[in-house]
Amino acid sequence: MKLMKLTLLSSALCAVSATSAFADCGIESGSVRILSNDFPALHAVNEGAAACAGDSVEVTVNQTADHNDIQVAALTADPAQYTVAVVANSSIVSLMNEDLIRPLDDLVERFGGDLSPSQMIRIDGQIMAIAFMANAQHLFYRSDILEKVGVQPPQTYEDVLAAAEAIRAAGIMENPFSFNSKAGWNLAEEFVNMYMGHGGQFFEPGSAQPSINNETGVATLNMLRSLTEYATPDFLTLDSTATTAQWESGEAALATLWGSQGAAILDDEGATPEIVASTLLIGAPTVGGGDIPASTLWWDGFTIASNISDEDAEASFLAMLNGLSPENIVANNDKAVWLSDAFTPGPAAVGVAETGQGGARPYPMIPYMGILHGAIGENLSEFLQGSESAEQALSDIEAAYIAAAREQGFL
């Protein structure tokens, strides 16, 4: 398959989009079946889409953290099990590889007059997804605790380590740092962020040949292991649900978390008023003397399945537009960095905005990046637990990737 080209204007992070309300769903009949990840911002969109259900319109939603694992098989069925797959930079690639989602140009022309060009994800010239929110991982910190130890908000990961050591030395917290380091996809994403912050390139130019088994890869792994020394011993079990709970319970003072976690942490549920008041979000730190944030920019958006009727495709497109109506965005303003003029940036949006403005790069959206991501996630645990060297871990990643890439025809 030829390399896919992505067009997503940088203005997406400035939140431009719909300016007028969708008067109603405008669906005469059809079946809308939505598959998505499971977090508050997507709940809000899905609920807006579900409001279109009626006597002749069926809307069902499956919100699950396992969406990536089931989407290809579910959309391969004919008819597809779902009419809508909510995707991000990485998860759209597997659907594109198998031709499981349809171009949206005709639906956008007919019904998408209020969408902004920055929302239209074009791959090889065709609109294949409609983006509705931006996301990135960045730094969360407790201002009250940093003030106690006389430390300024960290600007680099070296600063993060120094701050964590100061907090530990003061006897405030033994394990003050947290991140989404669950073995597998989450841990691999931490490697991706740190490797890009070091200025690394994942592949040889113009090829699917991996390019991570090098000094930059070693530096990346060493920084990750240094951070784990200030994390809880069970860091390989921590996903976003666990790190949110950890922060809200006052068990961390520094954390690299998703921007989409911010709303839940800053609301009046789950944490004491003192924790909420002292929690501040800023851009992702740089690392190793680099000048860009050690993070990746993401968008979330919706796609429409190929193996469904045109009637269901139209119904699904209109239902998702209703989920993105200005009224729904306003009602759920703080749950995401919405790509909408109806969005008013608040404290939860600061970290994502600063990370984008700092020059963080988008997550690589190429067909074989998912293979490398998987190989990374499967081969880091031993190194982080001290049972193998960085060089061995990188060799294992490289070997696992090459075997899978050859099997799929990329090498």
C-alpha positions as CSV (number, residue, x, y, z in Angstrom):
1,M,0.0,0.0,0.0
2,K,1.3,3.5,-0.8
3,L,2.3,5.8,2.0
4,M,-0.8,7.7,3.1
5,K,-0.7,11.5,3.2
6,L,-2.4,13.3,6.0
7,T,-3.7,16.9,5.7
8,L,-4.7,18.3,9.1
9,L,-4.2,22.0,9.5
10,S,-2.3,23.2,12.5
11,S,-5.2,25.6,13.1
12,A,-7.0,22.6,14.5
13,L,-5.4,23.3,17.9
14,C,-6.9,26.8,17.7
15,A,-10.3,25.2,17.7
16,V,-12.1,26.2,14.5
17,S,-15.3,24.5,13.3
18,A,-19.0,24.7,13.3
19,T,-20.7,28.0,14.0
20,S,-24.3,27.3,13.6
21,A,-26.6,24.7,15.2
22,F,-27.8,21.7,13.4
23,A,-31.5,22.4,13.7
24,D,-32.4,18.7,14.1
25,C,-30.9,15.3,13.0
26,G,-32.8,15.3,9.7
27,I,-32.7,11.5,9.5
28,E,-35.6,9.8,7.9
29,S,-34.5,6.2,8.6
30,G,-31.5,4.1,9.2
31,S,-29.4,2.2,11.7
32,V,-26.5,3.9,13.5
33,R,-24.1,1.6,15.3
34,I,-21.2,3.4,17.0
35,L,-17.9,1.9,18.2
36,S,-15.7,4.2,20.3
37,N,-13.2,4.4,23.1
38,D,-14.5,4.9,26.6
39,F,-13.9,8.4,28.1
40,P,-16.0,11.4,29.0
41,A,-15.6,13.4,25.8
42,L,-16.6,10.5,23.6
43,H,-19.5,9.8,26.0
44,A,-20.8,13.3,25.3
45,V,-20.5,13.0,21.5
46,N,-22.1,9.6,21.5
47,E,-25.0,10.8,23.7
48,G,-25.6,13.6,21.2
49,A,-25.7,11.1,18.4
50,A,-28.0,8.8,20.4
51,A,-30.5,11.7,20.7
52,C,-31.3,11.1,17.0
53,A,-33.0,7.7,17.8
54,G,-36.6,7.5,16.9
55,D,-39.3,5.2,15.5
56,S,-37.4,4.8,12.2
57,V,-33.9,5.4,13.5
58,E,-32.0,3.0,15.7
59,V,-28.8,4.2,17.5
60,T,-26.6,1.8,19.5
61,V,-23.3,2.6,21.1
62,N,-20.4,0.4,22.2
63,Q,-17.9,2.4,24.3
64,T,-15.0,0.2,25.2
65,A,-11.2,0.5,25.9
66,D,-10.9,-2.6,23.6
67,H,-12.2,-0.7,20.5
68,N,-8.8,-0.9,18.7
69,D,-8.7,-4.7,19.2
70,I,-12.2,-5.3,17.7
71,Q,-12.6,-2.6,15.1
72,V,-11.1,-4.4,12.1
73,A,-13.0,-7.7,12.6
74,A,-16.2,-5.8,13.3
75,L,-16.0,-3.7,10.2
76,T,-14.8,-6.6,8.0
77,A,-18.2,-8.2,8.4
78,D,-20.7,-7.6,5.6
79,P,-22.8,-5.8,6.7
80,A,-20.3,-4.3,9.2
81,Q,-21.2,-4.7,12.9
82,Y,-20.7,-0.9,13.3
83,T,-21.6,1.9,11.0
84,V,-19.3,4.4,12.8
85,A,-15.8,3.9,14.2
86,V,-14.4,6.7,16.3
87,V,-10.7,6.7,15.6
88,A,-7.5,8.7,16.3
89,N,-4.3,9.2,14.3
90,S,-3.1,5.6,14.8
91,S,-6.3,3.6,14.8
92,I,-7.5,4.9,11.5
93,V,-4.5,3.2,9.7
94,S,-5.6,-0.4,10.2
95,L,-9.1,0.5,8.8
96,M,-7.5,2.2,5.8
97,N,-5.2,-0.7,5.2
98,E,-8.2,-3.0,4.8
99,D,-10.4,-0.5,2.9
100,L,-13.0,-0.8,5.7
101,I,-14.0,2.9,5.8
102,R,-15.6,5.0,3.0
103,P,-14.6,8.4,1.7
104,L,-16.9,11.1,3.1
105,D,-16.6,13.7,0.4
106,D,-20.1,13.3,-0.8
107,L,-21.6,13.4,2.7
108,V,-19.6,16.5,3.6
109,E,-20.7,18.2,0.4
110,R,-24.4,17.5,1.2
111,F,-24.5,17.9,4.9
112,G,-21.2,19.3,6.2
113,G,-21.5,22.9,5.4
114,D,-20.7,23.9,9.0
115,L,-17.6,21.8,9.2
116,S,-14.2,23.5,9.0
117,P,-11.5,22.3,6.5
118,S,-9.3,21.7,9.6
119,Q,-11.6,19.0,10.7
120,M,-11.5,17.1,7.4
121,I,-8.8,14.4,7.6
122,R,-7.7,13.9,4.0
123,I,-5.8,10.8,3.0
124,D,-4.6,10.5,-0.5
125,G,-6.9,13.5,-1.4
126,Q,-10.1,12.0,0.0
127,I,-11.9,12.9,3.3
128,M,-11.7,9.8,5.4
129,A,-12.6,11.1,8.8
130,I,-14.0,14.1,10.6
131,A,-11.9,15.3,13.5
132,F,-13.6,16.8,16.5
133,M,-11.1,17.0,19.3
134,A,-7.4,17.5,19.9
135,N,-5.3,15.6,22.5
136,A,-1.8,15.2,23.7
137,Q,0.1,14.0,26.7
138,H,1.6,16.8,28.9
139,L,2.6,17.7,32.4
140,F,0.3,17.9,35.4
141,Y,1.8,19.2,38.7
142,R,0.8,20.1,42.2
143,S,1.7,23.8,42.8
144,D,1.4,23.5,46.6
145,I,4.0,20.7,46.8
146,L,6.4,22.3,44.4
147,E,6.2,25.5,46.5
148,K,7.0,23.4,49.6
149,V,10.2,22.2,48.2
150,G,11.1,25.5,46.4
151,V,11.0,24.1,42.9
152,Q,9.8,25.9,39.8
153,P,7.4,24.1,37.4
154,P,9.5,21.7,35.3
155,Q,10.3,22.7,31.7
156,T,12.4,19.6,30.9
157,Y,12.3,16.0,31.9
158,E,15.6,16.6,33.6
159,D,13.7,19.2,35.7
160,V,11.0,16.6,36.4
161,L,13.6,14.2,37.8
162,A,15.1,16.9,40.0
163,A,11.7,18.0,41.3
164,A,10.7,14.4,42.0
165,E,14.0,13.9,44.0
166,A,13.3,17.1,46.0
167,I,9.8,15.9,46.9
168,R,11.2,12.5,47.9
169,A,14.1,14.0,49.9
170,A,11.6,16.2,51.8
171,G,9.7,13.2,52.9
172,I,6.5,14.4,51.2
173,M,6.1,11.5,48.8
174,E,8.2,8.4,48.1
175,N,6.8,8.0,44.5
176,P,5.8,11.5,43.3
177,F,5.7,10.8,39.6
178,S,3.1,9.0,37.5
179,F,2.4,8.3,33.9
180,N,0.4,6.0,31.7
181,S,3.0,3.2,31.7
182,K,0.8,0.1,31.5
183,A,2.7,-2.6,29.6
184,G,1.6,-2.7,25.9
185,W,0.1,0.2,24.0
186,N,0.4,2.8,26.8
187,L,4.1,2.0,27.5
188,A,4.9,2.1,23.8
189,E,3.3,5.6,23.6
190,E,5.6,6.8,26.3
191,F,8.6,5.6,24.3
192,V,7.1,7.3,21.1
193,N,6.8,10.6,22.9
194,M,10.2,10.5,24.5
195,Y,11.9,9.3,21.3
196,M,10.3,12.2,19.3
197,G,11.4,14.6,22.0
198,H,14.9,13.4,21.5
199,G,14.6,14.2,17.8
200,G,14.4,10.6,16.7
201,Q,13.1,9.2,13.4
202,F,11.3,5.9,13.5
203,F,12.1,4.7,10.0
204,E,14.8,5.1,7.4
205,P,13.8,7.9,5.0
206,G,11.3,6.6,2.4
207,S,11.2,3.1,3.8
208,A,9.7,0.8,6.4
209,Q,13.1,-0.1,7.7
210,P,13.2,0.7,11.5
211,S,15.5,3.3,12.8
212,I,15.3,3.1,16.6
213,N,18.2,0.8,17.5
214,N,20.6,3.6,18.1
215,E,22.0,6.1,20.6
216,T,18.7,8.1,20.6
217,G,16.8,4.9,21.4
218,V,19.1,4.2,24.3
219,A,18.8,7.8,25.6
220,T,15.0,7.4,25.4
221,L,15.0,4.2,27.4
222,N,17.3,5.5,30.0
223,M,15.0,8.5,30.6
224,L,12.0,6.3,30.9
225,R,13.7,4.1,33.4
226,S,14.8,7.2,35.4
227,L,11.2,8.3,35.6
228,T,10.0,4.9,36.8
229,E,12.4,5.1,39.7
230,Y,10.1,7.8,41.1
231,A,6.9,6.0,40.1
232,T,5.0,3.3,42.1
233,P,6.4,-0.2,41.9
234,D,3.3,-1.3,39.9
235,F,3.9,1.3,37.2
236,L,3.4,-1.4,34.5
237,T,-0.3,-1.6,35.4
238,L,-1.1,2.1,35.1
239,D,-3.5,3.2,32.4
240,S,-5.3,6.5,32.2
241,T,-8.1,5.3,34.6
242,A,-5.5,4.3,37.2
243,T,-3.4,7.4,36.9
244,T,-6.5,9.7,37.2
245,A,-7.5,7.8,40.4
246,Q,-3.9,8.1,41.6
247,W,-3.8,11.8,41.1
248,E,-7.2,12.4,42.7
249,S,-6.2,10.4,45.8
250,G,-3.1,12.6,46.3
251,E,-0.6,9.9,45.5
252,A,1.3,11.9,42.9
253,A,2.6,15.5,42.5
254,L,4.0,15.2,38.9
255,A,2.5,13.3,36.1
256,T,2.5,13.0,32.3
257,L,-1.1,12.4,31.4
258,W,-3.5,12.9,28.5
259,G,-5.1,16.3,28.1
260,S,-8.5,14.4,28.0
261,Q,-7.8,13.4,31.6
262,G,-7.7,17.0,32.7
263,A,-11.5,17.6,32.9
264,A,-12.0,14.6,35.2
265,I,-9.1,15.7,37.5
266,L,-10.2,19.3,37.7
267,D,-13.9,18.7,38.3
268,D,-15.4,18.7,41.8
269,E,-15.6,14.9,42.0
270,G,-13.0,12.4,43.2
271,A,-10.4,14.7,44.6
272,T,-10.3,17.1,47.6
273,P,-10.7,20.8,47.0
274,E,-7.0,21.3,47.9
275,I,-5.9,18.9,45.3
276,V,-8.1,20.4,42.6
277,A,-7.0,24.0,43.5
278,S,-3.3,23.1,43.3
279,T,-3.4,21.0,40.2
280,L,-2.0,22.9,37.2
281,L,-1.6,21.7,33.6
282,I,1.3,22.9,31.3
283,G,2.9,21.8,28.1
284,A,4.9,18.6,27.8
285,P,8.6,19.0,28.9
286,T,11.5,18.8,26.5
287,V,14.2,16.3,26.9
288,G,17.9,15.8,26.3
289,G,18.5,19.4,25.3
290,G,15.8,19.2,22.5
291,D,13.6,22.2,21.7
292,I,10.3,20.5,21.1
293,P,7.9,18.9,23.6
294,A,8.5,15.2,24.2
295,S,4.9,14.4,23.1
296,T,2.8,13.7,20.1
297,L,-0.3,15.6,18.9
298,W,-3.5,13.6,18.3
299,W,-6.9,14.1,16.9
300,D,-10.0,12.0,17.6
301,G,-12.7,11.8,14.9
302,F,-15.3,9.6,13.3
303,T,-15.3,7.4,10.3
304,I,-18.1,5.7,8.4
305,A,-17.9,2.0,7.5
306,S,-17.6,0.8,3.9
307,N,-19.7,-2.4,4.3
308,I,-23.0,-0.7,5.1
309,S,-25.9,0.7,3.1
310,D,-25.9,4.2,1.9
311,E,-29.0,4.8,4.0
312,D,-27.2,3.8,7.2
313,A,-24.1,5.8,6.1
314,E,-26.1,8.9,5.8
315,A,-28.0,8.3,9.0
316,S,-24.7,7.8,10.8
317,F,-23.1,10.9,9.4
318,L,-26.0,13.1,10.5
319,A,-26.2,11.5,13.9
320,M,-22.5,12.2,14.5
321,L,-23.0,15.8,13.4
322,N,-25.7,16.1,16.0
323,G,-23.2,14.8,18.6
324,L,-20.9,17.7,17.5
325,S,-23.5,20.4,17.5
326,P,-22.5,23.7,19.2
327,E,-25.1,23.2,21.9
328,N,-23.6,19.8,22.8
329,I,-20.1,21.3,22.7
330,V,-21.1,24.1,25.1
331,A,-22.8,21.7,27.4
332,N,-19.6,19.6,27.6
333,N,-17.1,22.4,27.1
334,D,-14.5,21.2,29.6
335,K,-14.4,17.5,28.6
336,A,-12.0,18.1,25.7
337,V,-10.2,20.5,23.5
338,W,-13.0,20.6,21.0
339,L,-12.4,21.6,17.4
340,S,-15.3,24.0,17.4
341,D,-15.9,27.7,17.6
342,A,-18.4,26.9,20.3
343,F,-15.5,25.7,22.5
344,T,-14.2,28.1,25.2
345,P,-10.7,27.0,26.3
346,G,-10.4,26.5,30.1
347,P,-7.8,25.3,32.5
348,A,-8.1,21.7,31.2
349,A,-7.1,22.8,27.7
350,V,-3.9,24.7,28.6
351,G,-1.6,21.7,28.5
352,V,-2.7,20.5,25.0
353,A,-2.5,24.1,23.6
354,E,1.0,24.7,25.0
355,T,2.2,21.4,23.7
356,G,1.0,22.2,20.2
357,Q,2.3,25.7,20.3
358,G,5.7,24.3,21.5
359,G,6.1,22.4,18.2
360,A,5.2,18.9,19.2
361,R,4.8,16.7,16.1
362,P,1.7,14.6,15.2
363,Y,1.8,10.9,15.9
364,P,3.1,9.2,12.7
365,M,0.2,8.1,10.6
366,I,1.8,5.6,8.3
367,P,0.7,2.0,7.7
368,Y,3.5,0.2,9.5
369,M,3.8,2.5,12.6
370,G,1.2,0.4,14.3
371,I,3.4,-2.7,13.9
372,L,6.4,-0.8,15.4
373,H,4.2,0.5,18.3
374,G,3.1,-3.0,19.1
375,A,6.7,-4.3,19.0
376,I,7.8,-1.5,21.4
377,G,5.0,-2.3,23.9
378,E,5.8,-6.0,24.0
379,N,9.5,-5.5,24.6
380,L,10.2,-2.8,27.2
381,S,9.1,-4.4,30.5
382,E,12.2,-6.4,31.0
383,F,14.5,-3.4,30.5
384,L,12.4,-1.1,32.8
385,Q,12.4,-3.9,35.5
386,G,16.2,-4.1,35.2
387,S,16.5,-7.6,33.8
388,E,18.0,-6.6,30.4
389,S,20.0,-3.8,28.8
390,A,18.7,-1.0,26.7
391,E,20.6,-2.3,23.7
392,Q,19.0,-5.8,24.1
393,A,15.5,-4.2,24.4
394,L,16.0,-2.2,21.2
395,S,17.3,-5.3,19.4
396,D,14.2,-7.3,20.5
397,I,11.9,-4.5,19.3
398,E,13.7,-4.3,16.0
399,A,13.5,-8.1,15.5
400,A,9.8,-8.3,16.4
401,Y,9.0,-5.4,14.1
402,I,10.9,-6.8,11.1
403,A,9.3,-10.2,11.5
404,A,5.8,-8.7,11.5
405,A,6.5,-6.1,8.8
406,R,7.8,-8.9,6.5
407,E,4.8,-11.0,7.2
408,Q,2.5,-8.1,6.2
409,G,4.5,-7.2,3.1
410,F,6.1,-3.9,4.2
411,L,9.6,-5.3,4.1
